[in-house]
Amino acid sequence: EIALYNKKDNNLQKELKDLNILLSSTKNQYCINLINQLIIFIEAIELYNNEKSNLAYDKFVEAIKITTPNFNLDNYNSYIFSSMEVRILMNIALIFNKLNDKVKYLEILEFCITSIEHTDEICPILCNNLAGAYIRNKNYQKALEYSDIGIQSCIENQNSNCLSNLYYTKGCAEYRLNMKEHVESLNTSVYLCKAFNQDKLKNIIIEKCKNYLGVDLSNIG
């Protein structure tokens, strides 16, 4: 998840190398299936990052079919998925978002969040995507609810992935709901970026706050 969140190709290549070494060292079919699923998943991520959405979609479906052979998007909500399968399904949703099918995107994300516990590692990522989607839909109360769930999940599991983003979406929702708490949330988002050395994200958040909210955070940048 750290390699995926940082979006560094060299980190993903290292993961692939390690997984292939691991694959060659086991004869257990269950382990082989899970390792192959991770390998195909990472290959799909790289295709997605390189703007090859159709190829990425095929790879994601290939990955999920290793453990759910009859999977298809017509009946996906009739299955019970593992955490890894939910992770793959979330990435399929991201492709629909990129293809501008916002309805399918949100539908799949809502299914994903109901398929996991809030203690799951993927919970903050799902909540961040859901909060962003609801902000774009101007359902700010729902965006705030998912931001809070994601933040709580990060705190309980000592997981910093997405925490800066979650405080940003929380602040945006609070701002649109005319809540004074938005100042603290947006400030926290920038402070977290500084603490985690997320300079690029920090600058994006400051710019978005200025352009879309009329909030100047440059004094703490």
Buried (B, 14 or more C-beta within 10 A) or exposed (E): EEBBBEEEEEBBEEBBEEBEEBBEEEEEEEEBEBBBBBBBBBBBBBBBEEEBBEBBBEBBBBBBBBBBEEBEEEEBBEBEBBEBBBBBBBBBBBBBBBEEBEEBBBBBBBBBBEBBEBEBBBBBBBBBBBBBBBBEEEBBEBBBBBBBBBBBBBEEBEBBBBBBBBBBBBBBBBBBEEBEBBBEBBBBBBBBBEEBEBEEBBBBBBEBBEEEBEBEBEEEB
